[in-house]
Amino acid sequence: MARKYSKSAGKDVKKAVKKQKKGKLKSGKGGKGGTVKSRKQAIAIGLSEARKKGKKVPKKKKGGSKKKKSGRKKKS
Protein backbone atom coordinates (compact mmCIF):
# COMPACT_ATOMS: atom_id res chain seq x y z
CA MET A 1 0.00 0.00 0.00
CA ALA A 2 1.27 3.47 -0.88
CA ARG A 3 2.25 6.00 1.77
CA LYS A 4 -0.23 8.77 2.52
CA TYR A 5 2.49 11.13 3.76
CA SER A 6 5.99 11.41 2.32
CA LYS A 7 8.99 10.79 4.60
CA SER A 8 10.12 14.38 4.16
CA ALA A 9 6.68 15.62 5.24
CA GLY A 10 7.14 13.58 8.42
CA LYS A 11 10.46 15.32 8.98
CA ASP A 12 8.75 18.73 8.70
CA VAL A 13 6.21 17.69 11.33
CA LYS A 14 9.00 16.37 13.57
CA LYS A 15 10.82 19.72 13.33
CA ALA A 16 7.65 21.63 14.20
CA VAL A 17 6.97 19.44 17.26
CA LYS A 18 10.57 19.86 18.44
CA LYS A 19 10.26 23.64 18.10
CA GLN A 20 6.99 23.55 20.03
CA LYS A 21 8.60 21.60 22.87
CA LYS A 22 11.35 24.22 23.11
CA GLY A 23 8.72 26.99 23.07
CA LYS A 24 10.02 28.50 19.83
CA LEU A 25 7.12 27.62 17.51
CA LYS A 26 4.87 30.58 16.67
CA SER A 27 1.43 30.52 15.11
CA GLY A 28 -0.16 32.89 12.64
CA LYS A 29 1.18 34.80 9.69
CA GLY A 30 4.79 35.75 10.29
CA GLY A 31 4.67 34.20 13.77
CA LYS A 32 2.61 37.05 15.19
CA GLY A 33 -0.07 34.85 16.76
CA GLY A 34 1.91 33.87 19.83
CA THR A 35 3.60 30.66 20.91
CA VAL A 36 1.99 27.31 20.18
CA LYS A 37 0.94 25.38 23.29
CA SER A 38 -0.72 22.23 21.98
CA ARG A 39 0.86 19.27 20.21
CA LYS A 40 -2.03 19.03 17.75
CA GLN A 41 -1.47 22.60 16.63
CA ALA A 42 2.25 21.91 16.16
CA ILE A 43 1.45 18.91 13.93
CA ALA A 44 -0.99 21.00 11.89
CA ILE A 45 1.65 23.70 11.37
CA GLY A 46 4.20 21.07 10.28
CA LEU A 47 1.75 19.59 7.76
CA SER A 48 0.82 22.98 6.32
CA GLU A 49 4.50 23.84 5.87
CA ALA A 50 5.01 20.53 4.06
CA ARG A 51 2.02 21.34 1.81
CA LYS A 52 3.53 24.73 0.95
CA LYS A 53 6.78 23.02 -0.07
CA GLY A 54 4.80 20.71 -2.36
CA LYS A 55 5.41 17.47 -0.47
CA LYS A 56 3.06 14.51 -0.53
CA VAL A 57 0.43 15.29 2.10
CA PRO A 58 -3.31 14.53 1.85
CA LYS A 59 -5.64 17.47 1.32
CA LYS A 60 -7.11 19.25 4.31
CA LYS A 61 -10.48 17.97 5.48
CA LYS A 62 -13.05 20.71 5.20
CA GLY A 63 -14.30 21.32 8.71
CA GLY A 64 -17.96 22.14 8.38
CA SER A 65 -20.27 22.87 11.24
CA LYS A 66 -21.89 19.88 12.88
CA LYS A 67 -25.65 19.43 12.64
CA LYS A 68 -27.39 20.72 15.71
CA LYS A 69 -30.30 18.93 17.25
CA SER A 70 -33.34 21.11 17.69
CA GLY A 71 -33.81 22.34 21.22
CA ARG A 72 -37.51 21.50 21.27
CA LYS A 73 -38.86 18.61 23.29
CA LYS A 74 -41.75 16.51 22.10
CA LYS A 75 -44.98 16.91 24.04
CA SER A 76 -46.66 13.66 24.95
Backbone as CSV, one residue per row, in Angstrom:
resi,resn,N_x,N_y,N_z,CA_x,CA_y,CA_z,C_x,C_y,C_z
1,MET,0.841,-1.192,0.000,0.000,0.000,0.000,0.887,1.257,0.000
2,ALA,0.478,2.236,-0.751,1.270,3.465,-0.882,1.168,4.314,0.387
3,ARG,2.223,5.105,0.607,2.255,5.997,1.774,1.322,7.187,1.561
4,LYS,0.631,7.591,2.613,-0.227,8.774,2.518,0.612,10.042,2.646
5,TYR,1.616,9.986,3.526,2.487,11.130,3.759,3.899,10.765,3.338
6,SER,4.609,11.687,2.698,5.991,11.409,2.319,6.883,11.447,3.564
7,LYS,8.053,10.810,3.460,8.986,10.791,4.595,9.445,12.202,4.941
8,SER,9.658,13.012,3.914,10.117,14.378,4.155,9.032,15.230,4.815
9,ALA,7.761,14.905,4.571,6.675,15.619,5.244,6.691,15.268,6.730
10,GLY,7.009,14.020,7.031,7.141,13.584,8.418,8.262,14.312,9.133
11,LYS,9.331,14.585,8.401,10.460,15.320,8.983,10.050,16.754,9.328
12,ASP,9.230,17.366,8.445,8.752,18.725,8.704,7.900,18.777,9.967
13,VAL,7.066,17.765,10.148,6.210,17.689,11.335,7.082,17.501,12.578
14,LYS,8.087,16.634,12.451,8.998,16.369,13.571,9.704,17.649,14.016
15,LYS,10.152,18.450,13.037,10.825,19.718,13.335,9.879,20.674,14.068
16,ALA,8.636,20.730,13.593,7.651,21.632,14.198,7.360,21.229,15.643
17,VAL,7.253,19.925,15.899,6.969,19.439,17.255,8.160,19.718,18.179
18,LYS,9.363,19.555,17.654,10.566,19.857,18.443,10.605,21.335,18.829
19,LYS,10.287,22.197,17.843,10.260,23.639,18.099,9.225,23.984,19.160
20,GLN,8.077,23.311,19.078,6.991,23.550,20.027,7.415,23.169,21.440
21,LYS,8.124,22.056,21.560,8.595,21.602,22.870,9.573,22.597,23.489
22,LYS,10.386,23.220,22.629,11.346,24.218,23.108,10.682,25.565,23.392
23,GLY,9.448,25.732,22.890,8.723,26.986,23.073,9.064,28.030,22.035
24,LYS,9.591,27.578,20.888,10.020,28.498,19.830,9.047,28.563,18.657
25,LEU,8.055,27.672,18.639,7.117,27.622,17.511,6.037,28.689,17.685
26,LYS,5.846,29.496,16.639,4.865,30.576,16.672,3.753,30.277,15.681
27,SER,2.557,30.717,16.006,1.427,30.518,15.108,1.104,31.811,14.382
28,GLY,0.283,31.713,13.372,-0.164,32.893,12.643,0.818,33.339,11.575
29,LYS,0.380,34.293,10.790,1.183,34.798,9.687,2.397,35.553,10.213
30,GLY,3.561,35.109,9.849,4.789,35.754,10.294,5.101,35.505,11.764
31,GLY,4.429,34.533,12.366,4.669,34.196,13.768,4.175,35.245,14.743
32,LYS,3.130,35.966,14.346,2.615,37.050,15.193,1.464,36.603,16.094
33,GLY,1.086,35.332,15.993,-0.067,34.846,16.761,0.279,34.331,18.140
34,GLY,1.525,34.369,18.516,1.912,33.873,19.834,2.473,32.467,19.770
35,THR,2.976,31.988,20.893,3.595,30.663,20.914,2.539,29.572,20.904
36,VAL,2.894,28.465,20.290,1.992,27.313,20.183,2.098,26.490,21.452
37,LYS,0.960,26.145,22.042,0.940,25.385,23.291,0.622,23.904,23.069
38,SER,-0.271,23.618,22.134,-0.723,22.234,21.976,0.060,21.472,20.909
39,ARG,0.175,20.171,21.131,0.865,19.271,20.214,0.115,19.164,18.884
40,LYS,-1.206,19.132,18.957,-2.034,19.031,17.745,-1.800,20.216,16.820
41,GLN,-1.687,21.395,17.420,-1.467,22.605,16.629,-0.087,22.566,15.975
42,ALA,0.894,22.029,16.700,2.254,21.913,16.157,2.275,20.976,14.951
43,ILE,1.546,19.871,15.042,1.454,18.910,13.935,0.787,19.571,12.729
44,ALA,-0.275,20.318,12.980,-0.988,21.004,11.891,-0.085,22.010,11.188
45,ILE,0.727,22.721,11.956,1.655,23.699,11.367,2.703,22.983,10.518
46,GLY,3.226,21.864,11.029,4.203,21.071,10.277,3.646,20.564,8.966
47,LEU,2.397,20.099,8.985,1.753,19.595,7.764,1.500,20.721,6.762
48,SER,1.087,21.878,7.258,0.823,22.981,6.324,2.115,23.485,5.687
49,GLU,3.209,23.459,6.447,4.505,23.843,5.874,4.937,22.848,4.796
50,ALA,4.684,21.557,5.046,5.008,20.531,4.060,4.176,20.721,2.792
51,ARG,2.900,21.084,2.968,2.021,21.344,1.813,2.558,22.499,0.982
52,LYS,3.001,23.548,1.653,3.526,24.728,0.955,4.758,24.384,0.130
53,LYS,5.569,23.441,0.651,6.781,23.021,-0.066,6.465,22.042,-1.194
54,GLY,5.218,21.605,-1.277,4.797,20.708,-2.360,5.067,19.238,-2.080
55,LYS,5.167,18.869,-0.823,5.411,17.470,-0.468,4.109,16.690,-0.462
56,LYS,4.242,15.367,-0.445,3.063,14.507,-0.528,2.343,14.461,0.824
57,VAL,1.253,15.225,0.896,0.426,15.292,2.099,-1.021,15.300,1.633
58,PRO,-1.905,14.503,2.252,-3.315,14.525,1.850,-3.932,15.908,2.028
59,LYS,-4.969,16.175,1.248,-5.639,17.472,1.317,-6.294,17.645,2.678
60,LYS,-6.456,18.912,3.058,-7.113,19.252,4.311,-8.562,18.808,4.269
61,LYS,-9.057,18.289,5.396,-10.483,17.970,5.476,-11.213,19.270,5.727
62,LYS,-12.290,19.473,5.004,-13.051,20.707,5.195,-13.888,20.560,6.451
63,GLY,-13.605,21.395,7.427,-14.303,21.317,8.710,-15.577,22.123,8.691
64,GLY,-16.671,21.470,8.375,-17.964,22.142,8.377,-18.576,22.109,9.757
65,SER,-19.619,22.868,9.937,-20.275,22.870,11.239,-21.089,21.594,11.396
66,LYS,-21.133,21.097,12.609,-21.887,19.876,12.880,-23.372,20.203,12.950
67,LYS,-24.212,19.227,12.587,-25.651,19.433,12.641,-26.092,19.528,14.088
68,LYS,-26.884,20.534,14.354,-27.389,20.718,15.714,-28.753,20.057,15.841
69,LYS,-28.976,19.476,16.986,-30.302,18.933,17.255,-31.181,20.082,17.692
70,SER,-32.445,20.023,17.301,-33.340,21.108,17.691,-33.558,21.071,19.195
71,GLY,-33.687,22.228,19.765,-33.809,22.342,21.218,-35.201,22.031,21.747
72,ARG,-36.124,21.746,20.841,-37.509,21.496,21.266,-37.670,20.074,21.780
73,LYS,-38.523,19.939,22.769,-38.863,18.608,23.286,-40.262,18.254,22.812
74,LYS,-40.434,16.971,22.553,-41.754,16.510,22.101,-42.728,16.494,23.278
75,LYS,-43.940,16.961,23.004,-44.977,16.906,24.041,-45.706,15.578,23.896
76,SER,-45.945,14.944,25.025,-46.659,13.663,24.949,-47.951,13.701,25.718
